Amino acid sequence: MASMARFPGTFTSVVVAAAMASCGGEAPPRALAPAASASSAAPAATNSVESPPAAPSAPAAPTPPRLAAPSPVAKYTGFAKPESVLYDAENDRYLVSNVNGNPNDKDNNGFISVLSPDGQVTNLKWIEGGKDKVKLDAPTGSAIVKGVLYVADLVTVRMFDLRTGAPRGEIAIPGATLLNDVAAAPDGKVYVSDSGFTIGATGNLEATSSDAVYVIEKGKAKLLAKTTDLHMPNGIAWTGEGLVVCSSGAPEVFRLDEKGAKQDVTTTAPGGRLDGLVPVGDLLLVTSHEASAVLRGKLGGIFEIAIPEQKTPTDIGYDTKRGRVLVPHVMADEVDVYELK
């Protein structure tokens, strides 16, 4: 899902609101007391002691206006727990992974939808578990390498022909709990995160301590990093700085070096329980369930809210041709598209 497109300024409507939020109101000027006239001179002093006048109360600090969410340029509906959106640049289309049911269950009913950029769901169940020899339980993140679509599916990475959707093999990851996102590097290597949790009945994250990131090369997977210090790694993406990861168990984004060590750990102050991650130019867009928003920032820098008022934002994509952010809402069964100006 990596993209090296230049990141435009901001969303027009968000810019206006943010500018308003940054401008505090000034306290109103105090009225001057009228000067005493000769006929209203103060009486002579007496032995009585008067209380000093009460200090004027400070004006209340103005409440900054909330950022307003920009209107989506397109909205797609009719999905079944859409967890991830990937822009397929070669075919100019959006691919949506649908969990369809309990995200922990091996029920073989997951599917992948095809959307056109003009707002149409062109094929709701292009790849469907249980049909045409397809095995697909609860698909999440995906990536494309040399005409093959790699899809994370619980404890297995499944591969499909990008043109036909036909199965092209699978790679099991022993010891994994929830393979969550997939990223492709320019050299053809494929990376996949194991978030190390299952999802409880109320949506809570139940840790299994299998937190890891794997690298797939020549059809085989090996560990890059495995430690609970990854804090439930979720979204991953290949950037100009290497492999970048965001965590669901801590409000942080970081880079993993070639030895699997964490570098450039950055806190995402506006919110945690991070999910999707996509690079746009030299910036990162990250979804946060706690903030109900898409955040924007840089490694080693400050993250801020870029798209507020998002219901349940998960693994976002980016349309490099049109400069659009593709936001799946896993619990609302819809995908919203926002245009960057």
Secondary structure, 3 states (H helix, E strand, C coil): CCCCCCCCCCCHHHHHHHHHHHCCCCCCCCCCCCCCCHHHCCCCCCCCCCCCCCCCCCCCCCCCCCCCCCCCCEEEECCCCEEEEEEECCCCEEEEEECCCCCCCCCCCCEEEEECCCCCEEEEEEEECCCCCCCCCCEEEEEEECCEEEEEEECEEEEEECCCCCEEEEEECCCCCCEEEEEECCCCCEEEEECCEEECCCCCEEECCCCEEEEEECCEEEEEEECHHHCCEEEEEEECCEEEEEECCCCEEEEECCCCCEEEEEECCCCCCEEEEEEECCEEEEEECCCCEEEEECCCCCCEEEECCCCCECECEEECCCCEEEEEECCCCEEEEEECC
